[in-house]
Amino acid sequence: MASDRPPRPATQSDVAREVGVSRTLVSFAFRGAPGVSDETKQAIFAAAKRLGYRPNAVAADLARKHRSAVGLYLLDIRNEIYADILSGVRTALSQEPNRLILSVSRSVDGEDRGAVESLIEARVGIIIAATLLDPDEAVHEMAASVPLVSVTRPVAGVDSVYSDDSFGARAAVEHLLTLGHTRIAHLAGPAHDGHVVRRRSYEQAMRRAGLVPQTLCADDFTQESGHRAAARLLGQADRPTAIFCHNDQLALGTREAAYAMGLSIPRDLSLIGYDNSRTAGLHGIDLTSVDLHAARLGEAAGQIALERLRNPEAPAADRRFTPRLVVRSSTARPA
């Protein structure tokens, strides 16, 4: 009578019997340890392929007493910049055979700590986190458990890769001032540690110009939240003639709110986003946006993660990129 149980997966012992060598030699071959000839390695790898054997990377790390896997936490996979960051990380990790384990927050407000904790439980050697909204103290607690690279946000004493948000926000406001706008509002996201620089820089630039800042915080960083918040801004009697948004998602929501109210961009409202996502450059959208170089941030984070795995005692890295304003047709002189 045939058994209903699935076949047992092949083991290193099965590969060793197939080739006629010891299981230890098979283990050495897969770990890249010295003492195994090229001819024997090829025979072992060929036998493993025939038998369908897949090495257990976690077990190999335990045997080496070294964690080689890299964990990548993304705040919101629906936001294109996180796909760009992922692409950059993968480019960096392609230099070495490190496993990449991905975890994405299920909460748009970034309070899903389980996504980060799942990477810790997976025994990764380091976590690349883009973007953490936790307080600095909580980030330091995470980094004390597993080495961490913070992406898009600088955290003192922790490896950090980020864009100069102060420079980017000033560039956006100064562009609108040069066009002649004076009623410039800022649609910010929720206030979290490390994510208020764009708001503060906007407010400072407005005051330096002798103007009154008008900041409204959206419920989160999504397009839907941007639509709701922008409707409140644009419903005022002295509505702004320009809005600078914390990210492209909020800007796209603002764009939809403006059109729903019969306003035209840029004739009635100039609009600036932040991220320079691929959507921003699409024909018909043409959103002026601050490019934070997301793919380059991801690649730099991956390189720093590899260096941290090689040299755990090195000082914390601090890599800052200078953003650039990409001007498109969503901004013009006020009517």
NUMI-846099 format. One record per residue (C-alpha): residue in three letters; x, y negated, z; residue number from 0. Coordinates in steps of 0.02 Angstrom, whole numbers. Last residue first. Layout:
N
{marza 'ala' {X Y Z} NUM}
...
end
This chain:
335
{marza 'ala' {-136 -4176 -567} 334}
{marza 'pro' {12 -4119 -464} 333}
{marza 'arg' {172 -4083 -563} 332}
{marza 'ala' {193 -3901 -608} 331}
{marza 'thr' {216 -3729 -529} 330}
{marza 'ser' {139 -3562 -584} 329}
{marza 'ser' {232 -3571 -750} 328}
{marza 'arg' {395 -3491 -694} 327}
{marza 'val' {542 -3547 -589} 326}
{marza 'val' {652 -3410 -515} 325}
{marza 'leu' {724 -3479 -353} 324}
{marza 'arg' {883 -3392 -302} 323}
{marza 'pro' {930 -3292 -147} 322}
{marza 'thr' {1103 -3294 -66} 321}
{marza 'phe' {1147 -3124 6} 320}
{marza 'arg' {1204 -3092 184} 319}
{marza 'arg' {1300 -2939 240} 318}
{marza 'asp' {1333 -2923 428} 317}
{marza 'ala' {1421 -2760 473} 316}
{marza 'ala' {1432 -2705 655} 315}
{marza 'pro' {1611 -2668 709} 314}
{marza 'ala' {1679 -2495 664} 313}
{marza 'glu' {1664 -2357 795} 312}
{marza 'pro' {1557 -2237 692} 311}
{marza 'asn' {1681 -2234 547} 310}
{marza 'arg' {1632 -2109 413} 309}
{marza 'leu' {1446 -2112 452} 308}
{marza 'arg' {1455 -2302 467} 307}
{marza 'glu' {1540 -2313 297} 306}
{marza 'leu' {1400 -2211 218} 305}
{marza 'ala' {1268 -2323 300} 304}
{marza 'ile' {1360 -2480 242} 303}
{marza 'gln' {1357 -2417 63} 302}
{marza 'gly' {1173 -2376 74} 301}
{marza 'ala' {1132 -2547 146} 300}
{marza 'ala' {1230 -2631 5} 299}
{marza 'glu' {1130 -2532 -123} 298}
{marza 'gly' {966 -2576 -41} 297}
{marza 'leu' {1006 -2761 -30} 296}
{marza 'arg' {1061 -2758 -212} 295}
{marza 'ala' {895 -2681 -261} 294}
{marza 'ala' {800 -2815 -163} 293}
{marza 'his' {890 -2966 -236} 292}
{marza 'leu' {798 -3096 -129} 291}
{marza 'asp' {724 -3181 -283} 290}
{marza 'val' {618 -3331 -231} 289}
{marza 'ser' {461 -3341 -337} 288}
{marza 'thr' {374 -3442 -472} 287}
{marza 'leu' {233 -3328 -528} 286}
{marza 'asp' {213 -3297 -714} 285}
{marza 'ile' {45 -3208 -691} 284}
{marza 'gly' {-16 -3203 -871} 283}
{marza 'his' {138 -3113 -933} 282}
{marza 'leu' {214 -3014 -790} 281}
{marza 'gly' {359 -3094 -696} 280}
{marza 'ala' {280 -3094 -525} 279}
{marza 'thr' {227 -2912 -547} 278}
{marza 'arg' {410 -2859 -554} 277}
{marza 'ser' {435 -2932 -380} 276}
{marza 'asn' {526 -3097 -359} 275}
{marza 'asp' {529 -3077 -169} 274}
{marza 'tyr' {447 -3241 -114} 273}
{marza 'gly' {296 -3327 -190} 272}
{marza 'ile' {267 -3503 -254} 271}
{marza 'leu' {101 -3578 -311} 270}
{marza 'ser' {53 -3746 -386} 269}
{marza 'leu' {-133 -3781 -373} 268}
{marza 'asp' {-255 -3880 -480} 267}
{marza 'arg' {-162 -3878 -646} 266}
{marza 'pro' {-44 -3736 -597} 265}
{marza 'ile' {-147 -3629 -580} 264}
{marza 'ser' {-331 -3669 -606} 263}
{marza 'leu' {-464 -3682 -472} 262}
{marza 'gly' {-639 -3611 -494} 261}
{marza 'met' {-654 -3547 -317} 260}
{marza 'ala' {-628 -3365 -370} 259}
{marza 'tyr' {-475 -3424 -468} 258}
{marza 'ala' {-398 -3496 -310} 257}
{marza 'ala' {-436 -3341 -207} 256}
{marza 'glu' {-355 -3230 -339} 255}
{marza 'arg' {-197 -3335 -341} 254}
{marza 'thr' {-190 -3336 -151} 253}
{marza 'gly' {-195 -3146 -151} 252}
{marza 'leu' {-53 -3145 -276} 251}
{marza 'ala' {43 -3265 -165} 250}
{marza 'leu' {17 -3156 -12} 249}
{marza 'gln' {88 -3008 -107} 248}
{marza 'asp' {230 -3113 -176} 247}
{marza 'asn' {296 -3153 -3} 246}
{marza 'his' {294 -3287 132} 245}
{marza 'cys' {190 -3402 22} 244}
{marza 'phe' {223 -3581 -33} 243}
{marza 'ile' {59 -3670 -73} 242}
{marza 'ala' {39 -3826 -180} 241}
{marza 'thr' {-96 -3958 -204} 240}
{marza 'pro' {-157 -3931 -29} 239}
{marza 'arg' {-343 -3950 10} 238}
{marza 'asp' {-402 -4118 73} 237}
{marza 'ala' {-584 -4063 94} 236}
{marza 'gln' {-531 -3892 153} 235}
{marza 'gly' {-589 -3734 63} 234}
{marza 'leu' {-419 -3704 -13} 233}
{marza 'leu' {-339 -3664 153} 232}
{marza 'arg' {-480 -3551 212} 231}
{marza 'ala' {-485 -3459 46} 230}
{marza 'ala' {-297 -3441 57} 229}
{marza 'ala' {-313 -3342 219} 228}
{marza 'arg' {-436 -3216 148} 227}
{marza 'his' {-343 -3191 -17} 226}
{marza 'gly' {-175 -3175 71} 225}
{marza 'ser' {-245 -3039 185} 224}
{marza 'glu' {-300 -2941 32} 223}
{marza 'gln' {-130 -2964 -50} 222}
{marza 'thr' {-43 -2891 101} 221}
{marza 'phe' {81 -2965 227} 220}
{marza 'asp' {-30 -2960 382} 219}
{marza 'asp' {-166 -3064 466} 218}
{marza 'ala' {-111 -3220 373} 217}
{marza 'cys' {-29 -3363 467} 216}
{marza 'leu' {-72 -3540 412} 215}
{marza 'thr' {58 -3677 408} 214}
{marza 'gln' {29 -3859 362} 213}
{marza 'pro' {186 -3963 381} 212}
{marza 'val' {167 -4153 392} 211}
{marza 'leu' {280 -4249 274} 210}
{marza 'gly' {428 -4366 303} 209}
{marza 'ala' {539 -4268 183} 208}
{marza 'arg' {644 -4205 329} 207}
{marza 'arg' {480 -4152 410} 206}
{marza 'met' {434 -4047 259} 205}
{marza 'ala' {605 -3965 250} 204}
{marza 'gln' {598 -3921 436} 203}
{marza 'glu' {424 -3844 418} 202}
{marza 'tyr' {478 -3739 268} 201}
{marza 'ser' {635 -3683 360} 200}
{marza 'arg' {532 -3631 512} 199}
{marza 'arg' {411 -3530 406} 198}
{marza 'arg' {548 -3443 305} 197}
{marza 'val' {644 -3404 465} 196}
{marza 'val' {495 -3324 552} 195}
{marza 'his' {533 -3142 513} 194}
{marza 'gly' {675 -3099 634} 193}
{marza 'asp' {559 -3063 779} 192}
{marza 'his' {379 -3057 717} 191}
{marza 'ala' {255 -3197 682} 190}
{marza 'pro' {118 -3134 566} 189}
{marza 'gly' {141 -3183 384} 188}
{marza 'ala' {152 -3361 325} 187}
{marza 'leu' {50 -3460 199} 186}
{marza 'his' {140 -3626 189} 185}
{marza 'ala' {52 -3784 135} 184}
{marza 'ile' {116 -3926 26} 183}
{marza 'arg' {17 -4088 18} 182}
{marza 'thr' {158 -4200 -42} 181}
{marza 'his' {190 -4132 -217} 180}
{marza 'gly' {294 -4236 -337} 179}
{marza 'leu' {380 -4102 -441} 178}
{marza 'thr' {539 -4134 -342} 177}
{marza 'leu' {444 -4098 -182} 176}
{marza 'leu' {385 -3931 -252} 175}
{marza 'his' {562 -3880 -297} 174}
{marza 'glu' {624 -3940 -128} 173}
{marza 'val' {497 -3828 -41} 172}
{marza 'ala' {551 -3672 -137} 171}
{marza 'ala' {737 -3705 -120} 170}
{marza 'arg' {717 -3737 66} 169}
{marza 'ala' {628 -3570 87} 168}
{marza 'gly' {767 -3477 -4} 167}
{marza 'phe' {909 -3559 93} 166}
{marza 'ser' {826 -3520 260} 165}
{marza 'asp' {786 -3344 203} 164}
{marza 'asp' {969 -3302 171} 163}
{marza 'ser' {944 -3123 109} 162}
{marza 'tyr' {979 -2974 218} 161}
{marza 'val' {1091 -2827 259} 160}
{marza 'ser' {1121 -2791 444} 159}
{marza 'asp' {1224 -2666 544} 158}
{marza 'val' {1170 -2698 724} 157}
{marza 'gly' {1256 -2811 852} 156}
{marza 'ala' {1145 -2960 811} 155}
{marza 'val' {993 -2910 707} 154}
{marza 'pro' {980 -2984 533} 153}
{marza 'arg' {820 -2945 435} 152}
{marza 'thr' {794 -2892 255} 151}
{marza 'val' {875 -2721 292} 150}
{marza 'ser' {927 -2664 466} 149}
{marza 'val' {1055 -2523 462} 148}
{marza 'leu' {1038 -2404 610} 147}
{marza 'pro' {1147 -2282 707} 146}
{marza 'val' {1034 -2161 803} 145}
{marza 'ser' {984 -2171 988} 144}
{marza 'ala' {1070 -2335 1031} 143}
{marza 'ala' {1011 -2406 864} 142}
{marza 'met' {831 -2370 915} 141}
{marza 'glu' {853 -2461 1081} 140}
{marza 'his' {936 -2607 992} 139}
{marza 'val' {786 -2618 875} 138}
{marza 'ala' {670 -2620 1026} 137}
{marza 'glu' {766 -2765 1104} 136}
{marza 'asp' {761 -2861 940} 135}
{marza 'pro' {571 -2853 939} 134}
{marza 'asp' {492 -2733 813} 133}
{marza 'leu' {448 -2791 637} 132}
{marza 'leu' {572 -2675 552} 131}
{marza 'thr' {583 -2688 362} 130}
{marza 'ala' {671 -2594 284} 129}
{marza 'ala' {763 -2478 404} 128}
{marza 'ile' {913 -2376 348} 127}
{marza 'ile' {930 -2240 479} 126}
{marza 'ile' {1089 -2142 516} 125}
{marza 'gly' {1143 -1963 548} 124}
{marza 'val' {970 -1891 526} 123}
{marza 'arg' {911 -1767 657} 122}
{marza 'ala' {735 -1747 585} 121}
{marza 'glu' {669 -1802 755} 120}
{marza 'ile' {755 -1971 730} 119}
{marza 'leu' {674 -1985 558} 118}
{marza 'ser' {503 -1944 632} 117}
{marza 'glu' {534 -2078 764} 116}
{marza 'val' {545 -2210 628} 115}
{marza 'ala' {376 -2165 553} 114}
{marza 'gly' {303 -2137 727} 113}
{marza 'arg' {334 -2318 771} 112}
{marza 'asp' {184 -2368 666} 111}
{marza 'glu' {172 -2550 721} 110}
{marza 'gly' {223 -2617 551} 109}
{marza 'asp' {67 -2725 528} 108}
{marza 'val' {19 -2632 369} 107}
{marza 'ser' {18 -2468 465} 106}
{marza 'arg' {59 -2301 386} 105}
{marza 'ser' {244 -2339 390} 104}
{marza 'val' {347 -2244 263} 103}
{marza 'ser' {477 -2110 298} 102}
{marza 'leu' {606 -2050 171} 101}
{marza 'ile' {744 -1922 201} 100}
{marza 'leu' {899 -1944 92} 99}
{marza 'arg' {1025 -1802 90} 98}
{marza 'asn' {1207 -1853 70} 97}
{marza 'pro' {1308 -1781 -74} 96}
{marza 'glu' {1417 -1936 -102} 95}
{marza 'gln' {1420 -2075 -234} 94}
{marza 'ser' {1235 -2048 -268} 93}
{marza 'leu' {1205 -2125 -97} 92}
{marza 'ala' {1236 -2301 -162} 91}
{marza 'thr' {1117 -2283 -310} 90}
{marza 'arg' {986 -2202 -198} 89}
{marza 'val' {993 -2351 -80} 88}
{marza 'gly' {969 -2472 -226} 87}
{marza 'ser' {817 -2376 -291} 86}
{marza 'leu' {741 -2372 -117} 85}
{marza 'ile' {765 -2561 -103} 84}
{marza 'asp' {678 -2583 -271} 83}
{marza 'ala' {532 -2473 -213} 82}
{marza 'tyr' {527 -2579 -57} 81}
{marza 'ile' {519 -2736 -164} 80}
{marza 'glu' {367 -2668 -253} 79}
{marza 'asn' {252 -2681 -102} 78}
{marza 'arg' {140 -2528 -102} 77}
{marza 'ile' {279 -2430 -14} 76}
{marza 'asp' {254 -2536 141} 75}
{marza 'leu' {373 -2542 290} 74}
{marza 'leu' {503 -2423 221} 73}
{marza 'tyr' {612 -2313 332} 72}
{marza 'leu' {758 -2223 252} 71}
{marza 'gly' {845 -2081 343} 70}
{marza 'val' {1020 -2028 290} 69}
{marza 'ala' {1073 -1848 317} 68}
{marza 'ser' {1253 -1809 363} 67}
{marza 'arg' {1239 -1766 547} 66}
{marza 'his' {1402 -1693 611} 65}
{marza 'lys' {1432 -1550 733} 64}
{marza 'arg' {1495 -1453 581} 63}
{marza 'ala' {1386 -1304 625} 62}
{marza 'leu' {1243 -1419 672} 61}
{marza 'asp' {1259 -1510 506} 60}
{marza 'ala' {1256 -1344 414} 59}
{marza 'ala' {1100 -1292 509} 58}
{marza 'val' {1014 -1453 456} 57}
{marza 'ala' {1068 -1428 275} 56}
{marza 'asn' {998 -1252 266} 55}
{marza 'pro' {1073 -1186 105} 54}
{marza 'arg' {950 -1130 -30} 53}
{marza 'tyr' {960 -949 -88} 52}
{marza 'gly' {858 -906 -243} 51}
{marza 'leu' {943 -737 -265} 50}
{marza 'arg' {1011 -777 -437} 49}
{marza 'lys' {1061 -954 -385} 48}
{marza 'ala' {1150 -891 -230} 47}
{marza 'ala' {1243 -762 -335} 46}
{marza 'ala' {1304 -899 -453} 45}
{marza 'phe' {1358 -1009 -307} 44}
{marza 'ile' {1455 -866 -228} 43}
{marza 'ala' {1540 -817 -391} 42}
{marza 'gln' {1586 -998 -426} 41}
{marza 'lys' {1657 -1017 -251} 40}
{marza 'thr' {1758 -856 -270} 39}
{marza 'glu' {1839 -919 -430} 38}
{marza 'asp' {1874 -1090 -354} 37}
{marza 'ser' {1964 -1008 -208} 36}
{marza 'val' {1894 -1026 -33} 35}
{marza 'gly' {2014 -1077 108} 34}
{marza 'pro' {1960 -1258 131} 33}
{marza 'ala' {1784 -1305 185} 32}
{marza 'gly' {1659 -1368 56} 31}
{marza 'arg' {1514 -1327 171} 30}
{marza 'phe' {1435 -1213 43} 29}
{marza 'ala' {1598 -1117 15} 28}
{marza 'phe' {1639 -1106 200} 27}
{marza 'ser' {1469 -1029 236} 26}
{marza 'val' {1495 -900 99} 25}
{marza 'leu' {1667 -859 173} 24}
{marza 'thr' {1587 -837 344} 23}
{marza 'arg' {1458 -718 270} 22}
{marza 'ser' {1602 -606 216} 21}
{marza 'val' {1632 -558 35} 20}
{marza 'gly' {1559 -428 -84} 19}
{marza 'val' {1470 -550 -200} 18}
{marza 'glu' {1293 -481 -175} 17}
{marza 'arg' {1328 -435 6} 16}
{marza 'ala' {1385 -614 44} 15}
{marza 'val' {1234 -687 -44} 14}
{marza 'asp' {1117 -581 60} 13}
{marza 'ser' {1211 -631 219} 12}
{marza 'gln' {1193 -815 170} 11}
{marza 'thr' {1005 -788 171} 10}
{marza 'ala' {871 -758 39} 9}
{marza 'pro' {692 -802 86} 8}
{marza 'arg' {585 -654 142} 7}
{marza 'pro' {448 -610 17} 6}
{marza 'pro' {272 -667 61} 5}
{marza 'arg' {170 -546 168} 4}
{marza 'asp' {23 -462 83} 3}
{marza 'ser' {113 -294 85} 2}
{marza 'ala' {75 -169 -53} 1}
{marza 'met' {0 0 0} 0}
end
